Amino acid sequence: MADDLPEKLKSGEPARLFPVLAETSKEGRALSVLLACVANIDDLGRTLLSTVGQRVGIRARVKTFTEVVLENAPEGVSGRPDGLIVVEIGRRSWSALIEAKVRRARLDSDQVQAYLRLARANGVDAVITISNEFTAVPHHHPIRVSRLPKGVGLFHWSWTSILTYAKVLLAAEEVEDREQLFLLAELVRFLDHPSTGVLRFDRMGADWRNVVTSVVAGAKLARTSDAVVDTVASWHQECRDLALKLTELVNANVVIRLPMAHRTDPRRRVVDEAATFCNTATLAVEFNVPAAASPIKVQADLRTRSIQVSMNLRAPGDRKSSRARTNWLLRQLVGSDAWDLHVRAVWPGRRTPTMNTLEVVRADPDAIRAENPALSPRAFEVVLVRDAGARFSGTKTFVDELETSVLRFYAEVGQRLKPWQPSAPRIVTQKEPIQKESTAHSNDKADTQTVTLDTSEEHHAEV
């Protein structure tokens, strides 16, 4: 067995699909099963490793280990990582230490920092943490690390994201190998079971209720306060979990829209959004759904204790009147439940948008017409407005209301909308009279004729 271990390992066990561990070792059992599947289900290994920047082709060999002890232990570093992934591609290799938590156990900053030092001392390329905490993308991390050693990457997977990737692969029916397909289905069944310790994000932080109460009372929030920072961090985790739920719903990868500055620096995202939150008392996010008509915008307003979900569409340019453009939108919403759905018309210039409920607009498309009847809207916004009332303040009930609103909006609106596109230009057909003078010599008498050339498509086809 020792001959099969990488040089950097002093000891370790290949990850087992059926680990022989104590019943109390839920983390060890879950990680061993996962790593065994990563090594033996090609599509799953490729999918997960691609999120940390590793392209795994058909020639690559993935090895996974648990109970690992590395050769070199820096001074002051104790303990051992939960696992190790090694990717061998010809003579090149890439490796990552794994630290896993289940249920509500949280990652420890000092422990992660120690494993980063351990990775550096042993030539390991990265540290990957796995827990029930959520981040927008794998290279963001849920904990603060004081210093990242040179040449060592730090990544994070939530258990739910792993489960979602596996479910999407299973639903896509692209795993051709029968044994690998069986293992993938069993992994989904295993991670989906409550006893495994995989949890979704189901409640905001402990400060949520106090923050909502303060905003409703008109208090001024401080952007650097622990309560505000924790609230924004909780919001970010909920947004990631919601993106994963949408991914499962549509069986396609739904991602959070982030500006470049926030994609590369998660700390700046927290700071910037904390400042916006204190100024506006709103939390906002946008989701990109593949092939959807537009991003889905979500906003939680603490002052009104309401949730808004919306999508924007450019008005069709081939329809001139306001009524015709509105009817174009209404035809796409046939069958949508009109309850708490609204239609907002956006007008040229700085004119104030007009808005009414979908039910009213269906009965009278002119209900959102501008004061000047000659104007036509340049865009429409379909909005779900949910007044959550007292449920807004609850750490768990707020999450329930938010997720129900977003998923329902996509079912009622998002999947129905299609963006307007101008029609392809048609071939211009016309008959051009051309005066052509010809002289016919008959009995020394000239005759001038007028000839019409047919330039139509049909004529040329016949010729």
C-alpha positions as CSV (number, residue, x, y, z in Angstrom):
1,M,0.0,0.0,0.0
2,A,2.9,2.4,0.8
3,D,4.1,2.1,-2.8
4,D,0.9,3.6,-4.0
5,L,1.1,6.7,-1.8
6,P,2.3,10.0,-3.3
7,E,5.8,11.0,-2.1
8,K,4.5,13.9,0.0
9,L,2.4,11.4,2.1
10,K,3.9,9.7,5.2
11,S,0.8,7.7,5.6
12,G,-2.8,7.5,4.4
13,E,-5.7,5.4,3.2
14,P,-7.2,5.4,-0.2
15,A,-10.7,6.9,0.0
16,R,-13.2,4.1,0.5
17,L,-16.7,3.9,-0.8
18,F,-17.6,1.8,2.2
19,P,-15.5,3.3,5.0
20,V,-15.0,1.3,8.2
21,L,-15.3,4.1,10.7
22,A,-17.2,4.7,13.9
23,E,-20.8,5.7,13.7
24,T,-19.9,9.0,15.4
25,S,-17.4,9.9,12.6
26,K,-20.0,11.4,10.3
27,E,-17.4,13.8,8.7
28,G,-15.0,11.0,8.0
29,R,-17.7,8.8,6.5
30,A,-19.2,11.5,4.3
31,L,-15.8,12.6,3.0
32,S,-14.5,9.1,2.3
33,V,-17.6,8.3,0.2
34,L,-17.3,11.7,-1.6
35,L,-13.6,11.3,-2.4
36,A,-14.1,7.7,-3.6
37,C,-16.7,9.0,-6.0
38,V,-14.6,11.9,-7.2
39,A,-11.8,9.4,-8.1
40,N,-14.1,6.9,-9.8
41,I,-16.9,8.9,-11.5
42,D,-15.1,10.7,-14.3
43,D,-17.8,13.4,-14.9
44,L,-18.1,14.3,-11.2
45,G,-14.3,14.6,-10.8
46,R,-14.1,16.8,-13.9
47,T,-16.9,19.0,-12.8
48,L,-15.7,19.6,-9.2
49,L,-12.1,20.0,-10.1
50,S,-12.9,22.5,-12.9
51,T,-14.4,24.8,-10.2
52,V,-10.9,25.1,-8.7
53,G,-9.2,25.7,-12.0
54,Q,-8.1,22.1,-12.8
55,R,-8.9,20.7,-16.3
56,V,-9.1,16.9,-16.0
57,G,-8.9,15.2,-19.4
58,I,-9.2,11.6,-20.3
59,R,-5.5,11.0,-19.7
60,A,-5.6,12.4,-16.1
61,R,-5.6,10.1,-13.1
62,V,-7.4,11.2,-10.0
63,K,-6.3,9.6,-6.6
64,T,-8.0,10.4,-3.3
65,F,-6.9,9.6,0.3
66,T,-8.2,9.9,3.8
67,E,-6.4,9.9,7.2
68,V,-3.4,11.5,5.7
69,V,-0.2,12.4,7.5
70,L,2.4,14.5,5.5
71,E,6.1,14.1,5.6
72,N,7.0,17.7,6.7
73,A,5.2,19.4,9.6
74,P,6.0,23.0,10.2
75,E,6.7,24.1,13.8
76,G,3.5,24.7,15.7
77,V,1.3,22.8,13.2
78,S,-0.5,19.9,14.7
79,G,-3.4,17.7,13.6
80,R,-3.9,16.1,10.2
81,P,-6.1,17.0,7.3
82,D,-9.2,15.0,6.6
83,G,-8.2,14.1,3.0
84,L,-6.0,14.6,-0.1
85,I,-6.8,14.8,-3.8
86,V,-4.0,14.2,-6.3
87,V,-4.4,14.7,-10.0
88,E,-1.7,13.2,-12.2
89,I,-1.4,14.3,-15.8
90,G,1.6,12.7,-17.4
91,R,4.6,13.9,-15.4
92,R,2.7,16.9,-13.9
93,S,0.6,16.6,-10.8
94,W,-1.6,18.9,-8.8
95,S,-2.8,18.2,-5.2
96,A,-5.1,19.6,-2.5
97,L,-5.6,19.0,1.2
98,I,-9.2,18.6,2.2
99,E,-10.8,19.8,5.5
100,A,-14.4,18.8,6.0
101,K,-17.2,19.7,8.4
102,V,-20.8,18.5,8.5
103,R,-24.1,19.6,10.1
104,R,-23.7,23.0,11.8
105,A,-20.0,22.7,12.5
106,R,-18.1,25.7,11.3
107,L,-14.6,26.0,9.8
108,D,-11.9,27.2,12.1
109,S,-9.7,30.0,10.9
110,D,-6.6,28.9,12.9
111,Q,-7.0,25.3,11.6
112,V,-7.3,26.4,8.0
113,Q,-4.3,28.7,8.4
114,A,-2.3,25.8,9.8
115,Y,-3.2,23.6,6.9
116,L,-2.1,26.3,4.4
117,R,1.3,26.3,6.1
118,L,1.3,22.5,5.9
119,A,0.5,22.5,2.2
120,R,3.3,25.0,1.6
121,A,5.9,22.9,3.4
122,N,5.0,19.8,1.5
123,G,4.5,21.2,-2.0
124,V,0.7,20.8,-2.0
125,D,-0.9,23.2,-4.4
126,A,-4.2,24.0,-2.5
127,V,-6.4,23.6,0.5
128,I,-10.1,22.9,-0.2
129,T,-12.6,23.2,2.7
130,I,-16.0,21.5,2.6
131,S,-18.9,22.5,5.0
132,N,-22.5,23.6,5.1
133,E,-21.3,27.3,4.7
134,F,-21.9,28.9,1.4
135,T,-19.8,31.2,-0.9
136,A,-20.6,32.8,-4.2
137,V,-17.8,31.0,-6.0
138,P,-15.3,28.4,-4.9
139,H,-12.3,30.8,-4.7
140,H,-14.2,32.9,-2.2
141,H,-14.0,31.6,1.3
142,P,-16.4,31.9,4.3
143,I,-13.6,32.6,6.8
144,R,-10.9,35.3,7.1
145,V,-7.4,34.1,6.5
146,S,-4.7,36.5,7.6
147,R,-2.1,35.4,5.1
148,L,-2.2,33.1,2.1
149,P,1.2,31.3,1.5
150,K,2.7,31.9,-1.9
151,G,1.8,29.2,-4.4
152,V,-1.0,27.7,-2.3
153,G,-4.7,28.2,-3.3
154,L,-7.6,28.3,-1.0
155,F,-11.0,27.1,-2.1
156,H,-14.4,26.1,-0.6
157,W,-17.2,23.8,-1.6
158,S,-20.5,23.6,0.2
159,W,-22.0,20.1,0.6
160,T,-25.1,21.5,-1.1
161,S,-23.1,22.6,-4.1
162,I,-21.5,19.2,-4.5
163,L,-25.0,17.6,-4.2
164,T,-26.4,20.0,-6.8
165,Y,-23.5,19.3,-9.3
166,A,-24.2,15.5,-8.8
167,K,-28.0,16.0,-9.4
168,V,-27.5,18.0,-12.5
169,L,-25.1,15.4,-13.9
170,L,-27.6,12.7,-13.1
171,A,-30.5,14.6,-14.7
172,A,-28.5,15.3,-17.8
173,E,-28.1,11.6,-18.5
174,E,-24.7,12.1,-19.9
175,V,-22.8,9.6,-17.7
176,E,-22.5,6.7,-20.1
177,D,-20.7,4.2,-18.0
178,R,-23.2,2.0,-16.2
179,E,-21.2,1.5,-13.0
180,Q,-20.3,5.2,-12.8
181,L,-24.0,6.1,-13.3
182,F,-24.9,3.7,-10.5
183,L,-22.3,5.2,-8.1
184,L,-23.5,8.8,-9.0
185,A,-27.1,7.9,-8.2
186,E,-26.0,6.3,-4.9
187,L,-24.0,9.4,-4.0
188,V,-27.0,11.6,-4.5
189,R,-29.1,9.3,-2.4
190,F,-26.4,9.3,0.3
191,L,-25.9,13.1,0.4
192,D,-29.6,13.8,0.3
193,H,-30.3,11.7,3.4
194,P,-30.6,13.8,6.6
195,S,-28.4,11.5,8.5
196,T,-25.4,12.5,6.4
197,G,-25.3,16.0,7.9
198,V,-25.7,17.9,4.6
199,L,-27.8,21.1,5.4
200,R,-29.1,23.9,3.2
201,F,-28.9,27.5,4.4
202,D,-32.3,27.9,6.1
203,R,-31.9,30.9,8.4
204,M,-30.4,34.3,8.6
205,G,-27.8,35.2,11.3
206,A,-28.8,35.8,14.9
207,D,-28.7,39.7,14.4
208,W,-31.3,39.7,11.6
209,R,-34.4,40.4,13.7
210,N,-32.7,43.2,15.6
211,V,-31.4,44.8,12.3
212,V,-34.9,44.7,10.8
213,T,-36.5,46.2,13.9
214,S,-33.9,49.0,13.9
215,V,-34.5,49.9,10.3
216,V,-38.3,49.9,10.7
217,A,-37.9,52.2,13.7
218,G,-35.8,54.6,11.6
219,A,-32.4,53.9,13.3
220,K,-29.2,54.6,11.4
221,L,-27.0,51.6,10.8
222,A,-23.3,51.6,10.9
223,R,-21.7,49.8,8.0
224,T,-18.8,48.5,10.1
225,S,-20.9,47.1,12.9
226,D,-20.8,43.3,13.5
227,A,-24.6,43.1,13.1
228,V,-24.5,44.7,9.6
229,V,-21.5,42.7,8.4
230,D,-23.0,39.5,9.7
231,T,-26.4,40.3,8.0
232,V,-24.7,41.0,4.7
233,A,-22.6,37.8,5.0
234,S,-25.8,35.8,5.8
235,W,-27.5,37.3,2.7
236,H,-24.5,36.2,0.6
237,Q,-24.9,32.6,1.8
238,E,-28.6,32.6,1.2
239,C,-28.1,34.0,-2.3
240,R,-25.7,31.2,-3.1
241,D,-28.1,28.5,-1.8
242,L,-30.9,30.1,-3.8
243,A,-28.7,29.9,-7.0
244,L,-28.2,26.2,-6.3
245,K,-32.0,25.7,-5.9
246,L,-32.6,27.5,-9.2
247,T,-29.9,25.3,-10.7
248,E,-31.7,22.2,-9.6
249,L,-35.0,23.6,-10.8
250,V,-33.9,24.3,-14.4
251,N,-31.1,21.7,-14.6
252,A,-28.6,24.3,-15.7
253,N,-25.9,26.3,-13.9
254,V,-27.4,29.4,-12.4
255,V,-24.8,31.9,-11.2
256,I,-24.8,35.1,-9.2
257,R,-24.0,38.2,-11.3
258,L,-21.0,40.0,-9.7
259,P,-18.9,42.9,-10.9
260,M,-15.3,42.1,-11.6
261,A,-14.1,43.8,-8.4
262,H,-16.4,41.6,-6.3
263,R,-15.5,38.4,-8.2
264,T,-11.8,38.8,-7.4
265,D,-12.2,40.2,-3.9
266,P,-15.0,38.8,-1.7
267,R,-14.0,41.1,1.2
268,R,-14.6,44.1,-1.0
269,R,-18.0,42.7,-1.9
270,V,-19.0,42.6,1.8
271,V,-17.7,46.1,2.5
272,D,-19.4,47.7,-0.6
273,E,-22.7,45.9,0.0
274,A,-22.6,46.8,3.7
275,A,-22.4,50.5,2.7
276,T,-25.2,50.2,0.2
277,F,-27.3,48.3,2.8
278,C,-26.9,51.1,5.4
279,N,-27.8,53.8,2.8
280,T,-30.8,52.1,1.2
281,A,-32.0,49.5,3.8
282,T,-32.2,47.0,1.0
283,L,-30.4,43.8,0.1
284,A,-30.1,42.9,-3.6
285,V,-28.8,40.3,-5.9
286,E,-29.1,39.3,-9.6
287,F,-29.1,35.7,-11.0
288,N,-28.1,34.7,-14.5
289,V,-30.2,31.8,-15.7
290,P,-28.9,30.3,-19.0
291,A,-30.9,31.4,-22.0
292,A,-33.4,33.4,-19.9
293,A,-34.8,36.6,-21.3
294,S,-32.9,38.7,-18.7
295,P,-31.2,38.4,-15.3
296,I,-33.6,37.8,-12.4
297,K,-33.3,40.8,-9.9
298,V,-34.2,40.1,-6.3
299,Q,-34.5,42.8,-3.6
300,A,-35.4,42.7,0.1
301,D,-36.6,46.0,1.5
302,L,-36.3,46.2,5.2
303,R,-38.3,49.5,5.5
304,T,-41.4,48.0,3.9
305,R,-40.6,44.4,4.9
306,S,-41.3,43.4,1.3
307,I,-39.6,41.2,-1.3
308,Q,-39.5,42.1,-5.0
309,V,-38.4,39.8,-7.9
310,S,-38.3,41.1,-11.4
311,M,-37.1,40.8,-15.0
312,N,-36.7,43.4,-17.7
313,L,-37.6,43.2,-21.4
314,R,-36.9,45.6,-24.2
315,A,-40.1,46.6,-25.9
316,P,-40.6,45.3,-29.5
317,G,-39.4,47.8,-32.0
318,D,-41.6,46.5,-34.8
319,R,-44.8,47.6,-32.9
320,K,-45.4,51.3,-32.8
321,S,-48.4,51.9,-30.4
322,S,-48.3,51.6,-26.6
323,R,-51.2,49.1,-26.7
324,A,-49.5,46.9,-29.3
325,R,-46.3,46.7,-27.3
326,T,-48.2,45.9,-24.1
327,N,-50.2,43.2,-25.8
328,W,-46.9,41.6,-27.0
329,L,-45.9,41.3,-23.4
330,L,-49.3,40.0,-22.2
331,R,-49.3,37.2,-24.8
332,Q,-46.1,35.8,-23.1
333,L,-47.8,35.8,-19.7
334,V,-50.9,33.9,-20.7
335,G,-51.4,31.3,-17.9
336,S,-49.4,33.1,-15.3
337,D,-51.1,33.5,-12.0
338,A,-51.8,37.3,-11.7
339,W,-51.7,37.3,-7.9
340,D,-49.1,39.8,-6.7
341,L,-47.6,40.2,-10.2
342,H,-47.2,43.7,-11.6
343,V,-46.2,45.2,-15.0
344,R,-44.1,48.4,-15.1
345,A,-43.7,50.4,-18.4
346,V,-40.5,52.3,-18.8
347,W,-40.7,55.4,-21.0
348,P,-38.2,57.4,-23.1
349,G,-36.2,60.1,-21.4
350,R,-36.7,60.8,-17.7
351,R,-40.4,60.2,-17.6
352,T,-41.7,58.4,-14.5
353,P,-42.5,54.7,-15.2
354,T,-46.1,53.6,-15.0
355,M,-47.2,50.5,-13.1
356,N,-50.3,48.4,-12.5
357,T,-51.2,44.8,-11.5
358,L,-51.1,42.2,-14.2
359,E,-54.8,41.5,-13.6
360,V,-55.7,45.1,-14.3
361,V,-53.4,45.3,-17.4
362,R,-54.9,42.2,-18.8
363,A,-58.3,43.7,-18.6
364,D,-57.1,47.1,-20.1
365,P,-53.7,47.3,-21.8
366,D,-54.0,51.1,-21.6
367,A,-53.9,51.0,-17.8
368,I,-50.1,51.6,-17.9
369,R,-50.2,54.1,-20.8
370,A,-48.3,57.4,-20.4
371,E,-50.1,60.8,-20.1
372,N,-49.1,61.5,-23.7
373,P,-50.9,58.8,-25.7
374,A,-48.5,59.2,-28.6
375,L,-45.6,57.8,-26.6
376,S,-44.7,54.1,-26.6
377,P,-42.8,52.3,-23.8
378,R,-39.1,51.5,-24.5
379,A,-39.1,48.6,-22.0
380,F,-41.2,46.5,-19.6
381,E,-40.5,45.1,-16.2
382,V,-42.5,42.2,-14.7
383,V,-42.4,42.4,-11.0
384,L,-43.5,40.1,-8.2
385,V,-44.2,42.1,-5.0
386,R,-44.5,40.1,-1.8
387,D,-45.5,41.9,1.4
388,A,-43.9,39.5,4.0
389,G,-45.2,41.4,7.0
390,A,-44.2,39.9,10.4
391,R,-42.6,36.9,8.6
392,F,-39.9,39.2,7.2
393,S,-38.3,39.7,10.7
394,G,-37.9,35.9,11.4
395,T,-34.5,34.4,10.7
396,K,-36.1,31.3,9.2
397,T,-39.4,32.7,7.9
398,F,-37.6,35.4,5.9
399,V,-35.6,32.7,4.1
400,D,-38.8,30.7,3.4
401,E,-40.6,33.8,2.0
402,L,-37.6,34.7,-0.2
403,E,-37.1,31.3,-1.7
404,T,-40.8,30.7,-2.3
405,S,-41.1,34.1,-4.0
406,V,-38.1,33.6,-6.3
407,L,-38.9,30.0,-7.3
408,R,-42.6,30.9,-7.9
409,F,-41.6,33.9,-10.0
410,Y,-39.4,31.8,-12.3
411,A,-42.2,29.2,-12.7
412,E,-44.9,31.9,-13.4
413,V,-42.8,34.4,-15.3
414,G,-39.1,33.6,-15.9
415,Q,-39.5,30.5,-18.0
416,R,-42.2,32.2,-20.2
417,L,-40.5,35.4,-21.2
418,K,-38.6,35.7,-24.5
419,P,-36.7,38.8,-25.5
420,W,-37.7,40.7,-28.6
421,Q,-35.5,40.4,-31.6
422,P,-35.8,42.3,-34.9
423,S,-36.7,40.1,-37.9
424,A,-34.1,39.4,-40.4
425,P,-34.2,41.8,-43.4
426,R,-36.2,40.6,-46.3
427,I,-35.1,40.6,-49.9
428,V,-36.4,43.6,-51.7
429,T,-38.4,42.7,-54.8
430,Q,-39.3,45.3,-57.3
431,K,-39.8,45.9,-61.0
432,E,-37.7,48.7,-62.5
433,P,-38.8,50.1,-65.9
434,I,-35.7,50.7,-68.0
435,Q,-35.9,52.7,-71.2
436,K,-33.8,51.0,-73.8
437,E,-33.7,52.3,-77.3
438,S,-33.3,49.7,-80.1
439,T,-33.4,50.3,-83.8
440,A,-35.1,47.8,-86.0
441,H,-34.3,48.1,-89.7
442,S,-37.2,47.2,-91.8
443,N,-37.8,48.8,-95.2
444,D,-35.3,51.6,-94.1
445,K,-37.7,52.5,-91.3
446,A,-36.4,52.9,-87.6
447,D,-38.6,51.7,-84.8
448,T,-38.0,52.7,-81.2
449,Q,-39.1,50.2,-78.5
450,T,-39.5,50.4,-74.7
451,V,-38.3,47.2,-72.9
452,T,-39.2,46.4,-69.3
453,L,-36.6,44.3,-67.4
454,D,-38.1,42.0,-64.6
455,T,-35.7,42.0,-61.7
456,S,-37.9,40.0,-59.4
457,E,-36.7,36.9,-57.6
458,E,-39.2,34.7,-59.4
459,H,-37.9,35.9,-62.8
460,H,-34.3,35.1,-62.0
461,A,-35.3,31.7,-60.7
462,E,-37.0,30.9,-64.0
463,V,-34.0,32.0,-65.9
